């Protein structure tokens, strides 16, 4: 490694150099040893590997694999809903990074663990023959130096070569096992059940199916976080209920695969061995029921979403397991110790695991049309006067609905599909009918685009559109003409990531201003001012990397702001610090809304909703809302987690993916 000393001195000691080293050409594969699925899947056919410094986080580096597009590919991808342009991995010992051997003499590979995948899944970057041996060796050395700095929180400038040998991966010694018969394992992805059909004495026992062999979680490389006695059930679609998956009581565990890895697994173990090993992840859809002392969840395996349940024998066991599971889920998402957050924030996170309210089916009762907007009934037959094609115009076919906005003053609703907007009229009995299509949305200069976010404005005569390709601008469309008539340049340096009306019902009034948000700033936008439309006196940038993901306003103009980190901030006005900051559960929030009086907030994640009461219930400011005063540390609100039942997900047999709730 000494031959790289001078080169390291140039690239490593320059803190302004974001990139340390780069391999310009290669391919990225996902490798699944011992799996019935394709054992080697090509992720990027052409890619670049880079070691990059983590901005503003000293002694931390990332391994970044960036996709390289062939000529013509980029243009094609512009029409897709999303692209997967790079994979980012925090460099640490847990990656188990090591060099491999290529198929030819001049080809080499680098291999590391997929920390977010199954326990034995690996990534493999295969270099091309143009990448010479010194470049590969230098890249490997830089990986070890990055591991050294992360582990010891100090510079690697003056270390010796032998100081890096501890980071050279060595395969684990083979485990000596006896000859006793082991129970079949289930390593899958699935989820469990409901209050209407909680685990109970089964009508019949269902055998646990075996699946491809996996590295055992409960080996010497795993640490048990909690272990309690429980009964084990699986949802049976045929009999519409839970059946026993194991006779008698077994040990339910939460285990961490390696120390400080934040890679937790839910394990059910009998005397014969592990029956299941399900990785704890945000899409497990866990549901806790104190009435039956049970945990139900979903997991996906071999193309099927299953539903599972553990029923604990003691109250203490149920509470202990629930707390440990919540901590493990939080650490999995945040990659940091749970005890690093304040006690009141810990209590807030744990409270979100409490059983949600019973969601009953809606009754067929007459309701005020102005308060209810229903979607098209898929079972409704078209009348004799209209053809089925009238429901969806030809221009909208082949695309997916991406946005919905409802007129307050008129009788119109607008559905965005691709670069077209379907206009629907309200026909009574809470039904809607296709009315027209605003097709081929384009900028005033004629460039077509797919609106990323839309908002009705100025007494429902205009619609404000956001264009992904122009993040510094907004576009104003004349509803009557069905045409974009203005581009509003907001600011040269600040992007407009999200918009909201000045107040909840501003679209019904002539109010011209609106609220904008970037990833870490809130500001007011006024289209009447000349030049840039941002109001400089009402701009507030926040120091931390908030990753704002949505903003909503009350009738009086107070703001609820969500983030991709999962936290929620409540402001009484733009330009001030938040009055209340609700800690993140960990899952990114993709949408937020608030009632007109500010009493209730609904936040949407991919797999569940959070309903939060902002009323301060005790203390000096009891009776105030969190928009105006901070909650006492010992009296933060209890978030209500609203989610699908596990057995319903099993019937659906596809992943949960909510759109923002209102």
N, C-alpha and C positions, 0 to 999 in steps of 0.2 A: 504493500500500500504506500510505501514511501515515495514511489515514482509520481504519485498524485499530489505530493505535499505542496508544491508551488501553485498548481492549478487550484487546489482547495483553498489556498490562501487568497486567491483572487475572487472566487465565486462565493465562498462561504462567509467571508468576513464583511461582505458588502450588504448591510441590512436593507439597502434600497433595492437590491436585486430580488424581485419576487420569485423568479425561477432560478433554481440552483443548477439543475442539469436536465437534459431532455434527450430522449431517443426518438428520432424523427419518424421512424417507420416500423410498424409491426401490426399484429392482430391480437384481439382480445377474445378469450374463450372463457366460458363457465364450465367447469368440470365437476361431474357428480359421480365419484367412484361408487361402485356397487349399487347403482340405482337402475331400476327398470326403465326409467326415462333415458332419452338420449344422453350418453355419458359425457359428451363433449359438444357444447353448443357455441357457435360463433356469435359473439355479441357485436363486435365491430370488425368488419373485413379489412379496414384500413384505419390505423390509429396512431396517436403520438402518446408517449409516456413521459410525464414530467414530474419532478420533485419540486414542490412549490411551498413557500413559506405561508403560514396562516396569518393573514393580516391582523395586526394589533394583538396577537397572542404569541408572546415570545417563547422561543424554544419548542415550537410546534410546527410540524410540516405535514404536507399532504402529498400522497401519491395520486396523481390525476391522469386518467386515461381519456383522451379526447378523440372523438370520432373525426375522421377526415372524409369529406364528401368528394366523390368523383364528380367530374364535370357534368353538370346537368342535374345532379341529385338535389342540390340546394333549392332549385326552382320548384322541383316536384314536391319537396317537403313543405314549402310554404302553404300548400293547400291542405296539409294534414292538421289535425287538431293539436298535436303536441309532438315534440321531437325529443329524442334521448341523445344528447350531444356529448355528455361526458359522465364518467363515474369518478367519484372522489372518495378517497380512503385516508383517514387520519393515520399517520405512520406511528406505530407502536409495536412493542414486542408481540402483542396479541395477534397481529397479522400473520405471525409465523412465516415471514417472508424468507424465500430462499431461491437460489438459481436452479434451473433445471437443464435438461439436455434436449436440444432440438433434433429434428429428423435428419439434418445434414450436418456436416462437420463445421460449417461456417454459420450455423444457426443455433441460437440459444434461447432459453425461456426464463422468465421470472414467475414464480408461483407464490400466492398468498391466500389466506383464508377469506371466505365471504362471511364476515361477522354477522350479517343480517340474514343469512340463509341457513340451511340445515347444517348440522355440526360437521359434516364431512365435505361440504361444497367448497370448491376452490376457484379462484380466478387464475388464469394463465395468460401472460403477455408473451407472445412469440415474436422475437426480433427477426428482421429480414437479414439476408446474407450481406447487405450493404453495411450493417452495423458491425463495426470491428470489435475485436476482443478488448482493447483498452477502453473503449467507450462503455462496453457492458460492465467491465470491472469497476470503472469509475462510478457508474450509476449504483452498483451494488454497495460500494464504500459509502456513498452519500446516504443511502438508505440506513446503514448502520449508524452513521453519525446522527441522523435525525432521531433514531431510536434512543441514542445516548442522551441527547439534549432533552427529549421529552421525559425520560426516566429520572435524570439527575437535575433537571431544571438549571442547567449551566451550559456555557459554551463548549463546543467540541474542538475549539481552535488548537488547544495545546495538548490534546490527549495523544497517547501512544497507540500504535497499531494494536497491541495486545489488549488495550482497553475495549476494543470493539469485538473481540472474539466471543464475548458473552452473548452477543446478539446474533451470532451465526446459528441458524436453526439446526437442531439435532432431532432426529425422529425419536419418539418415545420408545422406551424399552418394551418389548412384547409382554403382555400381561399373562401370567400363568393362571390357568383356570382349571377347575376340577372337572369331573365327568358327570356331575349331577345334571339332570334334565332341566332345561330352562323353559319357562313359559314363552309362548310366541309374543313378539313385540308388535305394537302398533305405533308407527311413526307417521303421523298424518296431520292434516289441517282441518279442523272442524269446530262446531259450537253447540251448546245445549239449550235448556227448555224453559217452560213458562209456568206462571202461577196457576193457570187452569189445569195443567197436567204436571205438577211437580213430581219429583222422584218419590216413589212409594213402593209397596210390595209388588213386584212384577208379576204379570200374568204368565210369563215364561222367561226362561233365561236365554240370552243371546250370546253366542260364542264370540270371543274377540278374535277377529281375523288377523292372520299374520301378514307381514309386509316386508319389503326388502330390508336386509340387515343394515343396521346403523351402528356408528360408534356409540358405545353405551355411555349415557349421560352420568349415571351414578357410579362412575369409575373413580379411581384415585385422583383424577383430574377435576372432580366436581366437589363443590362445597354445599352441604345441605343447609338451606336457610330456615326452613320450617318443616316439621313432620308431624302429622296428626292422623288418627284413625278415621276412616270414612268408608261408606259403601259407594259402589261404582256402578253407574247406569249409562245406557246408550239409548238414544231415541230411535224407535222403530217406525218407519214410515208406513209399514203395512198394517200395524195394529193401532197406529196413531197414539202412541204413548211410550213412556220409558220402560225399558226392560233391563233386568240385571245383567251386567257384563262380567260379574264375578261373584261366586258364592261366598258370602261372609264378609268380614271386614278386612280391608287392606290398609296400607300406609300411603297417604297422600302427601306429596312433598313438593316444595319449590326448591330447585337446586340451581346453583350458578356453575357453569361449566368450568371456568378458570377464574382465579383470583383477579379482582378488579377488571373483569372483562365485560360486565353488564350484559351477559348472555345467559338469560334465565330460562328455565324449562319447568313445565308442570309435569310431574311424574306420578304415576300410580304403580305401586310395587306390592307384590305378594311374596310369599316365602320362596316361590319358584323363580322370581325375577321381575323385571319391569314389564308391565302390561301396555302402558302408553308412555310416550315422551313427546309432549307438545310444546313447541317453543312459544314462550310468552311474547305476544306482539299486540299492537293496538287493534288489529282486526279480529281478535278472538271473540269479541262481543260478550265479555263476561257479565253475568247477572247474578246478584246475590239476593237470597231470600231468607230473612231472619225467621220467618214463620216455619219454614221447613229446614232451616240450617243447611242450606244447599248452595252450591256454586254450579251454574250451568254455563256452557260456552260452546263455541263452534270451532271447527278446525277443518282444513281442506286436505284431501288426500285422494290421489288417483282420479281426479276429475269430479269428485263429489264433496259437497259440504255436509259434514255430519254434525250431530248435536250430542253432547256428553254432559254428565252430571256427577258431582260428588256430594254426598249427604253425610254430614258430620254427626258424630254420636253425642257430642257435648257442646254446650254453649261456648265454653272457653276455647274449645278446639276450633269452632267456627270463627270466632272473633280473631283468634291468633292467626289462622290461615288467611283470613280476609285482609288483615293488616299487612302481613308479609307479602301477599300477592300484590297489593296496591303499591307497596314500596318497590317491588321488583318491576312492575309495569312502568312506574315513573322513572326509575333509573335506566330502564331499557331505552326509553325515549330521550332522556336528557343526558345520558352518559356521564353522570356525576352522582356522588353519594347523596342519598335522600336526607341524611342528617345535616347536610350543608345548608338546607333552607330553614327558615325560622319555624318555631313550634306552631304558631298560628297558621302558617302556610301548610305545614304538614297536616294539621287537622282539617284544613280546607280540602286537601287532596283526598284524605281518607274518607271524608264525608261524601265525596262524589261516588263512592262505591255503594252507598246505601241504596236499598231497593227503590226503584222509581215508582211513580204513581201507576195505578192500574189504568191502562189505556183501553177503554171500551170501544166497541164498534159504534160508529155514528148512527143515529136514529133518523128515520125518514120524517123529519119534522120540517114544517114550513119555517123558513128563516128569511130575514131581511136580505134582499138581493144585493144591497149596497155593502153588506158586511161579509158576504160569502161569494167567492169566485171559484166555481168548480171547473175542472178540466173536462174535456170531451169524454162522455161515457163510452167505453169501448164496446159495450153491449147494446148500445142504442142503434136501432135500425134507421137508415135514412128514409125520409118520407118519399112519397111517390113523385113529388115535385122536384126533388134534388137527387143528383147522382152521387155515389160514394166519392168520386173524385173531387166533388166540391168541398169536402172536408179538408183536404190538403191539396194545395195548388201544385201543378206540375213542376214549377220552379223550385218548390221546397222538397220535392222527393229526392231521396238519396243523401240527405243531410240529417243531422240530429238537432233537436231543440237545444239551444245553448243559453237563451235569455228569455225572460218573460217580464213584461211591465204592463200594468193595468191602468187605464184612464180613470181618473176620479170624476172629472166633469162630464166627459162624453160616455158613450156606450161602447167603447172600443178597448180591446186588449191586443197586445203586440207580441208576437213570438218570433225570436231571431233564429234563423236556420242558415248557417253559412253566411253568404253575403246577401241574403234576402230576408225580408221581414214580412211575416204573415199577419194580416189584419183580421181580427175576428169581432163580430158584433154580438151583443148579448140579446138572447131571444126570449127571456123569461124562463121561469122554472129552473133557474140556475144553470141554464144551458148556453152554449155559445155556437156560433155558426161562422164558417169561413166567409169573409167579406171581400178581401182583395189581397194583392201582394205588391209590396214595394221591392222591386227586384234590382239586383246588381248595384248594391250600395257602393258608392265611390266618393273620393275626395273631390273638392271643387276643380282639381286639376285632372280628374278623370281616372284616377288609379283606384281600382276596386279593392275592397277590404272586407274582412269579416269582423263585425263589431264585437269587441271583447266585453264591454259593459255598456248598458244603455240606461237612460233616465229621462222620463217625460219632464217637460219644463214649460214655464210661461203659459199657465192655464191650458195645458195639454195641446198647445199649438206647435210646440217644438219637441224634438227628441235630441238629447245630447248623446253622442257616440264616442267611444274610445277605440282607438286604432293601435294594435300592438306594434305596428311598424313605425308609428309616430308617437312615442310615449310622452313627448313634451307638449302635445297638442290635444285639443278636444274638437269635435266636429258638431255643428248645429244643423239639424235637418228640419226643413219645413214639412210638417205632417201633411198639410193639404196638398202640397206639390209633390210630396214623396221624393224629395231631392235634398242632398246636402248642399247648403247655401253658404256656409261660413266655416273657416278653420280658425280656431282660437289658439294662438301661440301663448302658452301659459308662462313658461320660463325656459331659458336656454340650458340651465344646469339641473333643474329640479324636475323629476318625472312625475306625471300624474298617474298613480297606480290605481286609485279608487276615487269615486265621487259620491256625494250625497247631497240632497237638497238642503237649503239653508235651514229649514225646519221640516218636520214630517209631512206637512200638507202644503208646502210651498208651491208645488206644481199646480195647485188650484188657483194661485194668485199671480199677479204680474211680477212677483219677486224675480229679480234678474241674477242675483249672486247665488253661488253654490259653494259647497265645501269640497276641498281636494285633499288627498293624502298621498305622500310618497312612502318609501319604505321606513322613513324615520322622521317625517315632518307632517304637520297639519297647516293648512292655509286656506284663505278665502280667494275665490275666483270671481272677478267681475268683468263680464264681456263688454261692458260699456267703456272701459278705460282704453286709451290708445296704447299701441305697442303691446307689450306682454300683459296678460290678463290677471296675473297674480297681484293681490293687494299686499304690498310690502309691509305695511303696518300690522297686518294680520297673518304673519308667517311665524311659525314656531318650529324650530328643529330641535330634536332631542338627541342627547349625546349617545346613548346606548343604541345598539343595532336592534331596533324594535321589530323589524320585519312586519310592519302593519299589513294586514290582509283584508281589512274591511272597516267601514265606518257607517254609522247610522245616527240620525238626529231625532230628538223629541219634538213635540209641538212648540216648545219654547226655545228650541235651538241648542239644547245641550247635546253632548256627543258621547257615543259609546264606540270605542275603537278596539278592534281585535287584532291579533297578530298570528303569524305562522308558527310562533313558538307556543301558542296556546293561551297566552294571558289576555286579559281584558282590562282596559283603562276607561274610567269615566271622567269626563271633563265638563265643567259648567260653561266654558266658552273657549274659543280658539285663542291661543297665545298664552295660556297659563299651563301650569303643571297639573297633572291628573289629581283629582280629589280622592279617587279610589283606584287601587291597582289590585286586581284579583289574580292570584298566582296561576301559572299554567298547570293543567293536568298533563300536558305533554303533547297531545295530538294537535296538529295545525288546525286553526279555525279558518274555514273557507267562506263563511258568511255570517253576518250579524244583523239583528234588527231589534228594535225597542218599541214598546208601546208609546202612545202619544204622551201619556203622563209621566213616562220614565220609570214606572214601577217595575216592569218586567223586561228582561232581556232574553232573547233566544239566540244562541250561538250554534252554528252548524259545523261539525267535523265530518270527516268522510263516513264514519260508521255510527255516529250517535249525535243527538242534540243535547244542549245544556240549557236548562231553563233556570234563570237566576232572579230572585226577588231582591231589588235594590233598597228596600225599606230597612232602615236601621232600627232594630228592635229593642235595644237597651243602651244604657250609658247616657252621657250628657246630651247627645244629639238624637235621642230616640224619637222616632217619628219623621226624621229627615230622610232624604234619599242619598244614596252613595254618589250622586252627581254633585251634591252640594257639600257634603261632609264625608270625612273618612270613617270607615267602620272601626269600632274598637278592636284591638288586637285579639281579644277573646270572644268576639261576637261577629266574625265574618259570616256572610250568608252561606247557606248550604245549597250548593248547586244540585239541581234535579237532573239526573242523567236519563234521557228518554231514548230508548233503543228498541230495535226489533227483538222479538222473542227468538230464541235459538232454534226452536222447531220450525218457525216460519222461514228462517234462513235455509234450513235443511230442505224445505219444500221448494223454495226458490231455486236453490242449487246454483247460485252465482254470488259473487262478492257484493257487499253493501257499498253503495256509492251515492250518498245523498247529494241533492242540490240544495242551495241555501234556502232555509225555512224563513217564513215571514209570519 
